[in-house]
């Protein structure tokens, strides 16, 4: 049987983040800068100034999970925000491309159906 859970909302912080921040510091950043609840099930991404490190914070239902990746070579791409926003919403495909080192500006998406809002 096919079991598919809904994908969480994914938010990328557009400013550089101090990678010394842990659970409490990142939760404070989410509450203060984004105005969001860090325990709402969304995935929050943070990149350092050199863009060679990324942290992801996610609430899994009974506690926070923190992922941390450091590149030995190269950098992560940061999605440009409109209107100098502090965060940008991305989808799981964009997240996979960011982690895989794909340049998002050169990617072309095929047309897909979407319901009118």
C-alpha positions, -999 to +999 in steps of 0.1 A: +000+000+000+012+035-008+015+058+022+022+094+016+022+120+043+018+157+035+050+176+030+057+202+057+060+239+048+097+247+043+110+282+052+146+294+044+159+323+065+174+348+041+199+364+064+231+348+077+227+329+109+252+323+137+257+285+136+264+284+173+227+287+179+210+255+189+174+246+196+165+275+219+183+301+199+168+290+166+133+288+182+138+324+194+148+334+159+117+318+144+094+335+169+111+369+168+120+373+131+094+351+114+066+356+139+059+319+136+055+290+161+085+267+157+064+237+168+038+241+139+054+212+119+072+234+094+109+229+085+130+259+091+164+263+073+193+285+084+226+292+065+258+308+078+275+339+063+300+319+042+271+296+030+291+264+037+269+253+066+232+248+069+209+239+098+174+226+097+150+227+126+118+207+127+092+197+153+083+160+149+054+159+173+071+153+206+104+172+203+127+192+180+150+177+155+181+196+144+201+187+113+234+203+106+255+199+074+290+214+067+304+214+032+340+205+028+341+224-005+316+247-022+286+267-009+249+264-005+227+286-027+204+310-009+171+317-026+166+354-032+137+369-012+113+394-026+108+428-009+137+421+015+117+395+034+135+376+062+123+343+049+113+326+017+091+295+013+105+268-008+093+233-017+109+199-012+123+199-047+141+232-042+154+219-009+168+188-026+185+209-052+200+233-026+214+203-007+226+187-039+244+218-051+221+226-081+219+262-091+183+272-089+184+301-114+193+277-142+166+252-135+136+252-157+104+236-144+078+220-166+043+233-166+020+216-140-016+220-131-024+241-101-058+249-087-069+286-086-066+300-052 
